[in-house]
Amino acid sequence: MTNSELSESTVVITGGSSGIGAALVDFYLQRSARVFSLDLNPSGSRAIEIDCDVRDANSVSSAMAKVRNDSARIDVLIANAGVVPSWQSTENIDLEDFTRVIEINLIGVAATLKYAAPAMRSPGGSIVITGSINSWKGDPNLASYVASKHGVLGLIKSAALDLGPKGIRVNGVGPGPVATDALRNRILSRNENDHDKADVYFERLAQGTALKRIATVEEVIHAIDFLASPLSSGITGELINVDGGVL
Ligand SMILES: NC(=O)c1ccc[n+]([C@@H]2O[C@H](COP(=O)([O-])OP(=O)(O)OC[C@H]3O[C@@H](n4cnc5c(N)ncnc54)[C@H](O)[C@@H]3O)[C@@H](O)[C@H]2O)c1
């Protein structure tokens, strides 16, 4: 999509207040799109910020109604809100926390799709969901997260079939570790807040990739932008990893 096309576009991003979502908000604002950020917490960005808890269907429905009051149609939806739980081994799963993670990362995405789909530009709308390399592979101590992100892959494949006849595409990105503040804080807490240990951990993650480095937030955004734009007009139902080639 060229910049002039984007200036007439409405882009809706969930989880737009921090990390990858906040960087997406900046990216699309710089390209003069009309950007809506739906999040639990406002961030004070120049986007139109709407309070929204993706765990709560009424909240998602009312947020999408507000978007529709303002914009006749959504050109790009990026369902990005998500949480990563603290480590729990399978025999120590906290089932309440497991439910919370599924409610946000999986049912929250389903609710986002449900209430945004009728407002998507048809034909030509594009939906991109932030999955994870954990949409494909397991990791120890992260069963709820891995299960939620595998579920997201199922949503992408199924929603692509449902919405394809209307000319709406549904794809996802699968970031590997990306050095957002959220990830840095998680890795620090997993390493007793010892910065040297956390650096060693990051280096190990880097060495576990083909490129010998972890992917950047910008690289994740470029993949999302590709999937959101007509450059990928023949692609739907796919999830592209952006992980530096995790081995
Ligand atoms: N950072 C990484 O390494 C990485 C890797 C793979 C996948 N991801 C995925 O990328 C997405 C963004 O992650 P991030 O690292 O930028 O995290 P982050 O914590 O910086 O941002 C997540 C955002 O989602 C919002 N959010 C959380 N619960 C919500 C809810 N119930 N309703 C509405 N908004 C809610 C938060 O307020 C926050 O602004 C997530 O789906 C995550 O699983 C991140």
PDBQT file of the ligand as one rigid body, heavy atoms in Angstrom, charges set to zero:
ROOT
HETATM    1  N1  LIG A 301       7.995  -9.676  22.621  1.00  0.00    +0.000 N 
HETATM    2  C1  LIG A 301       8.169 -10.909  22.196  1.00  0.00    +0.000 C 
HETATM    3  O1  LIG A 301       9.259 -11.463  22.297  1.00  0.00    +0.000 OA
HETATM    4  C2  LIG A 301       7.050 -11.670  21.546  1.00  0.00    +0.000 A 
HETATM    5  C3  LIG A 301       7.340 -12.883  20.922  1.00  0.00    +0.000 A 
HETATM    6  C4  LIG A 301       6.307 -13.594  20.321  1.00  0.00    +0.000 A 
HETATM    7  C5  LIG A 301       5.002 -13.105  20.329  1.00  0.00    +0.000 A 
HETATM    8  N2  LIG A 301       4.751 -11.926  20.954  1.00  0.00    +0.000 N 
HETATM    9  C6  LIG A 301       3.349 -11.473  20.948  1.00  0.00    +0.000 C 
HETATM   10  O2  LIG A 301       3.290 -10.125  20.557  1.00  0.00    +0.000 OA
HETATM   11  C7  LIG A 301       2.137  -9.494  21.135  1.00  0.00    +0.000 C 
HETATM   12  C8  LIG A 301       2.571  -8.205  21.814  1.00  0.00    +0.000 C 
HETATM   13  O3  LIG A 301       3.549  -8.541  22.795  1.00  0.00    +0.000 OA
HETATM   14  P1  LIG A 301       4.563  -7.470  23.404  1.00  0.00    +0.000 P 
HETATM   15  O4  LIG A 301       5.841  -8.179  23.638  1.00  0.00    +0.000 OA
HETATM   16  O5  LIG A 301       4.537  -6.226  22.610  1.00  0.00    +0.000 OA
HETATM   17  O6  LIG A 301       3.879  -7.304  24.847  1.00  0.00    +0.000 OA
HETATM   18  P2  LIG A 301       3.500  -6.007  25.713  1.00  0.00    +0.000 P 
HETATM   19  O7  LIG A 301       3.170  -6.550  27.054  1.00  0.00    +0.000 OA
HETATM   20  O8  LIG A 301       4.540  -4.953  25.582  1.00  0.00    +0.000 OA
HETATM   21  O9  LIG A 301       2.164  -5.470  24.998  1.00  0.00    +0.000 OA
HETATM   22  C9  LIG A 301       0.936  -6.120  25.097  1.00  0.00    +0.000 C 
HETATM   23  C10 LIG A 301      -0.165  -5.072  25.107  1.00  0.00    +0.000 C 
HETATM   24  O10 LIG A 301      -1.420  -5.782  25.188  1.00  0.00    +0.000 OA
HETATM   25  C11 LIG A 301      -2.235  -5.119  26.142  1.00  0.00    +0.000 C 
HETATM   26  N3  LIG A 301      -3.181  -6.048  26.737  1.00  0.00    +0.000 N 
HETATM   27  C12 LIG A 301      -2.919  -7.065  27.603  1.00  0.00    +0.000 A 
HETATM   28  N4  LIG A 301      -4.072  -7.655  28.002  1.00  0.00    +0.000 NA
HETATM   29  C13 LIG A 301      -5.075  -7.003  27.359  1.00  0.00    +0.000 A 
HETATM   30  C14 LIG A 301      -6.474  -7.123  27.367  1.00  0.00    +0.000 A 
HETATM   31  N5  LIG A 301      -7.102  -8.041  28.143  1.00  0.00    +0.000 N 
HETATM   32  N6  LIG A 301      -7.200  -6.298  26.585  1.00  0.00    +0.000 NA
HETATM   33  C15 LIG A 301      -6.600  -5.342  25.822  1.00  0.00    +0.000 A 
HETATM   34  N7  LIG A 301      -5.270  -5.169  25.790  1.00  0.00    +0.000 NA
HETATM   35  C16 LIG A 301      -4.512  -5.983  26.553  1.00  0.00    +0.000 A 
HETATM   36  C17 LIG A 301      -1.270  -4.572  27.192  1.00  0.00    +0.000 C 
HETATM   37  O11 LIG A 301      -1.862  -3.526  27.951  1.00  0.00    +0.000 OA
HETATM   38  C18 LIG A 301      -0.102  -4.126  26.313  1.00  0.00    +0.000 C 
HETATM   39  O12 LIG A 301      -0.244  -2.786  25.888  1.00  0.00    +0.000 OA
HETATM   40  C19 LIG A 301       1.524 -10.529  22.083  1.00  0.00    +0.000 C 
HETATM   41  O13 LIG A 301       0.441 -11.172  21.429  1.00  0.00    +0.000 OA
HETATM   42  C20 LIG A 301       2.671 -11.512  22.316  1.00  0.00    +0.000 C 
HETATM   43  O14 LIG A 301       2.230 -12.798  22.635  1.00  0.00    +0.000 OA
HETATM   44  C21 LIG A 301       5.725 -11.196  21.563  1.00  0.00    +0.000 A 
ENDROOT
TORSDOF 0
